[in-house]
Amino acid sequence: MSDDGSSGAHSVAALFSRGRLTAIPRRPARREQLLTHLAETLFEPDRAYSEREINEALLTVHEDCSALRRYLVVGGLLSRTRDGSSYRRVR
């Protein structure tokens, strides 16, 4: 496995079928790979998003947008204001 992310990107692709996520991985390392991929491909850095915008983006890949949103926030990939009105990509 190389550090350039090429093997990680390939393994993330295996989680999708016809552009849709088949399941949210249970293994933390695998889920982290997926969440990093989603954060980097769905959300621009230095831009604020409403919860609705986050949900709409996540719904393009999986119906359980609230679980994915929660994992992204808990995993430190998205930051959320205290009142939940605004989200930002962290890295």
C-alpha positions, -999 to +999 in steps of 0.1 A: +000+000+000+015+033-010+012+067+007+001+085-024-035+074-018-039+055-050-046+022-033-070+040-010-089+055-038-092+022-056-106+005-024-131+033-019-144+028-054-152-008-044-178+005-019-199+020-047-222+005-073-234+028-101-223+059-082-242+049-051-226+038-018-237+001-012-232+003+026-215+024+052-185+004+063-185-008+099-147-011+102-134+023+115-104+024+091-125+016+061-152+041+071-125+068+076-113+061+040-148+066+027-155+097+048-123+113+036-133+106+000-168+120+005-155+152+022-129+158-005-153+151-034-186+166-022-175+197-003-153+226-011-128+239+014-134+274+028-171+274+021-200+273+046-228+248+039-263+246+055-274+213+069-298+210+040-269+214+015-249+188+033-279+164+033-285+170-004-249+163-013-248+131+008-281+119-006-265+117-040-245+088-027-265+072+001-300+075+016-288+077+052-275+112+050-279+119+087-256+090+097-230+101+071-232+137+083-227+126+119-197+104+110-182+134+091-186+157+120-175+132+147-145+122+125-134+158+123-138+161+085-167+186+088-170+212+115-204+224+127-215+255+145-229+251+179-264+257+167-260+233+138-268+260+112-235+259+093-209+233+083-174+236+068-150+211+054-120+209+078-093+195+056 
